[in-house]
Amino acid sequence: MVLPTAPFLKNADLLVAADCTPFAYPNFHADFLEGRVVMVGCPKFDEAQAYVEKFAEILSKAAIKSITVVVMEVPCCAGLPQIVEEGLRRAGKTIAMEKV
């Protein structure tokens, strides 16, 4: 569980990754981790609504600078960027988000 007031989130560049991506992309660490705070989950097997609520809470309180969402090119991963976008909408925030 990530607390929205956790100090490591303040002014962070957030990396949201589907949990399978580090295993499928050999250069995951080199290409994505440096300088980012990582949150990992699966939109297929985890509770999507709980993720939306958690992102909304984090994004409304943590002053996140940017968001990078890393997914696989499979149908189940398509939900992760949508979850983050809904969290942004509910938080009333406009934060740069890149989907990779």
Secondary structure, DSSP 8 states (H G I E B T S, - for coil): ---TT-GGGTT-EEEEEETTHHHH-TTHIIIIITT-EEEEE-TTTS-HHHHHHHHHHHHHHS---EEEEE--SSGGGGHHHHHHHHHHHHHT---EEEE-
